[in-house]
Amino acid sequence: MSEVDSASAHTNAYTNGSADPVANGRSAAGPNGSLPSGGAVRKKLMGYVGFANLPNQVHRKSVRKGFQFTAMVVGESGLGKSTLINTLFATELYPEKEPLPPSAERPSTVAIESISADIDENGVRLRLTVVDTPGFGDFVNNDNSWKPILENIEARFDAYLEQENRVNRQKLVDNRVHACLYFIQPTGHALKQIDIEFMRRLHTKVNLIPVIAKADTLTDDEIVAFKQRVLKDIDHHNIQIFQAPIYDNEDEETIAENEEIASKIPFAVVGSNQEVKTADGRSVRGRAYPWGVIEVDNEDHCDFVKLRQMLVRTYMEELREHTNAVLYENYRSEKLLGMGVTQDTSVFKEINPAAKAAEERGLHEAKLAKMEAEMKMVFQQKVQEKEAKLKQSEEELYARHREMKEALEKQRLELEEKKRRLESGRPLTPEKNTKKKGFLRT
């Protein structure tokens, strides 16, 4: 069936007596004639239009443009990071490393190395960039060994933000880290402090995917117990690892497959690009031991297939989308707010006149209420000041009244004393004994 026939058959499901009450020429209005919350009216199609072919257009555009994906691998030396990357993408991205001689000088800090390759599979081009972190966890003192890695991730965010702010943004190069494979030593006990500190510092900046390296050194029971302990440590420290999204319209088979992938986290993997012979004569990628062969692509032997399915075949686009829509947006918002840039919510906002009028009325009423409250406050303040002045004047009058009353009482007592003296024949003032010298007394 051609694309046009397929789309026409899909359209006829609505034109030929569809059971959908909206499709039969009726709008999606409610009983009272109101529109649904989205304000859209669904109409039936009278014939083939062609927008059902949009996914094919997006597919052709994506294939023509190609894809970019950046993965970071972090872990101590000797855990097979390079080997696993070569195994995942079936190409020799990393050549075989030669061990350093004992006299060679070891680096004193964590290095950041990037390697890129263009991979083509069935006409689909992928620009793959792998960021390696040699030296992580290899020192006696590993304090702050996560800092160079965090700074590199943030520098990639800053570079993308700078491209977005350019006048010409036609060619945006996405070098942001879309996934971080963190390799855990197969100790069989618990996460080490450096593991917890690294994931706690970076889980908000990158999609973390924990991987148990060299799982062939553990038994099946040890792997199950170790996975449970790792997940408990991650949950206890509130570390967010990448979880595959669940969509409502997925079929049961896809949901079961997604649940199976999620149940394998953290992935216990074995990496190898070498072809070995099994006991039954098959040639497989794996590792040969005296007791048998570990097959990389055998789900009964390790979780490599599920890791590849999650990282490449099923959720690569989800990893890119989550990096862009969540992790990068959070960093971008925090960065711009720190620079003093604020968002004007009225820009490019669809305005409903009735809602706008109601909003303006509410703002006006709030403004009036605020003015009324301020006027009441000013009035009360002036009343209080006037009452205080009146009270002060009243106290001053009372004090003056007391002083005048006391003065009048004193004058009254003095007058009464003079009156008694006059009535008794005594002089008002006491006589003075004066003797005249030089005269005779008669």
Beta strands, then each sheet from edge to edge (+ up, - down):
strand 1: 67-74
strand 2: 113-121
strand 3: 124-132
strand 4: 179-184
strand 5: 208-212
strand 6: 267-268
strand 7: 275-277
strand 8: 283-289
strand 9: 292-295
sheet 1: 2+ 3- 1- 4- 5- 6-
sheet 2: 7+ 8- 9+
end
